[in-house]
Amino acid sequence: MTVRRWRATAVGAAAGVLLTLGVVGVKERPAPAEQCVDDDVIRVATGDDVSVGGARRELIRRWKGPLVQMIEISRVADLKRDEMLAAAQADPCQAYDLLIIDMASTAEFAAAGLLSEIRPEDVPSGLVPQARESGQWGGKQYALPFAVDVGLLYRRADLPEPTSWDQLWPAARQAGAAYRRGGYLAQLADFEGRTVGLLELLRAYGATVVDGDGEIVLDQAPNDRQALAALRWMRQWQSDQTLGDSWTDKEAESLAAFEGAGYLRHWPYADLQLINDGRTPFKLSKLPGPATLGGSNLAITARSTKYDSVLKFVKYLLRPDNQRQLFACGGYAPVVEAAYEDVDVCPEADARETGTPPTRDDLQRLASAIKESLPTATRPKLEHYTRFSEVFRACVTKYVFAAEEPALGDIGIIADELEAAKLGRTEKSEPCG
């Protein structure tokens, strides 16, 4: 008897890989302007497909409209954003018609005039509000959501579920004594993941960095004292190794390290990968406090001449049945509210080669954790978000690792640096230096 097992794999992160409905090759650099091709092909720039089993690729393969070319750039948010921005600004030919960009980058691209406005009548109904709003800038819709992400808490099956951060940290310290890789793992290497994780840790103590109007409020009471308390606790967790190797880990490293750790903060897709792997008994819940909003948006480029055909492709991706399939087969958290209803297993699970597929109960549990997390999930929406992110994580990291204890005045210094970064200014070569 032949036994088919279910495989979860992340597509390789080679820059510039071209996927054309199953044809895989290396994309050549754009041609000079006089060689630009006017055709019906929809060219899509994206990061690599981290979905379980390449579910996104399979969904696009079933698209019945014009040919779609997927140009996979990088799984690293910082690198993906840089290459997309450079192409959108400088290519003599419009290299891309559609960008699958991080939610955090959407405001930057829209403010730079690189995206087409989505006409109000073209915005589908029934989108998750937080996801829909992430594509808005200046009162207009410049992108539609593709997948939403929120930080979730994974824990070893024998550990208690914390209902507050005050419960989590003692449990994590105790787990750190029992598990060699640490009590609590997050993605705190020097990339966008560190910004996400530090925002969550500051919010865990009630500190707001940027308000809903895009204003820096870190140095306003009571945010300043709450941020100071959070910094001091982070110093303690680093000193006693509660965070393990979090300060050097990205998503893949922290997920692999969870086999030897107690608690793990990670994105929803990690649930399906851990189930598939099957070696680490675990349980899942929402974070014991507000999560940082993540995910990706679908943005039609301003220079594309194919708005209508690209929009049809976008709406195909947002159909509730397709969103359900991306969730069940790939771990993409849906952006359509209807997709959270009638969750079922991946229809293609039996055809996968290795691993254990998630059950309906597994998927329902994951969907519930995501839905519970969304109402309080936020992310700063700033025109110069990239500069803000770089300065924010540099400043917070400096005070976490400083020889002397941070003081209240240091919170003011961080806020001043962030105010300059929000405006796109570079005050010093080394933020908070």
Sequence and secondary structure as in RCSB ss.txt:
>XXXX:A:sequence
MTVRRWRATAVGAAAGVLLTLGVVGVKERPAPAEQCVDDDVIRVATGDDVSVGGARRELIRRWKGPLVQMIEISR
VADLKRDEMLAAAQADPCQAYDLLIIDMASTAEFAAAGLLSEIRPEDVPSGLVPQARESGQWGGKQYALPFAVDV
GLLYRRADLPEPTSWDQLWPAARQAGAAYRRGGYLAQLADFEGRTVGLLELLRAYGATVVDGDGEIVLDQAPNDR
QALAALRWMRQWQSDQTLGDSWTDKEAESLAAFEGAGYLRHWPYADLQLINDGRTPFKLSKLPGPATLGGSNLAI
TARSTKYDSVLKFVKYLLRPDNQRQLFACGGYAPVVEAAYEDVDVCPEADARETGTPPTRDDLQRLASAIKESLP
TATRPKLEHYTRFSEVFRACVTKYVFAAEEPALGDIGIIADELEAAKLGRTEKSEPCG
>XXXX:A:secstr
              TTEEEETTEEEE      GGG    S EEEEE    SGGGHHHHHHHT  SS EEEEE  S
SHHHHHHHHHHHHHH SS   SEEEEEHHHHHHHHHTT B    GGGS SSB HHHHHTTEETTEE  EEEEEEE
 EEEEETTS   SSHHHHHHHHHHHHHHSTT SEE   STTHHHHHHHHHHHHHTT  SB TTS B TTSTTHHH
HHHHHHHHHHHHHHTTTTTTGGG  HHHHHHHGGG SEEEE THHHHHHHHH SS EEEEE SS  BEEEEEEEE
BTT S HHHHHHHHHHHTSHHHHHHHHHHH  B SBGGGGSS    TTGGG SSS    HHHHHHHHHHHHHHGG
G B    TTHHHHHHHHHHHHHHHHH SS   HHHHHHHHHHHHHHHTT    SSTT 
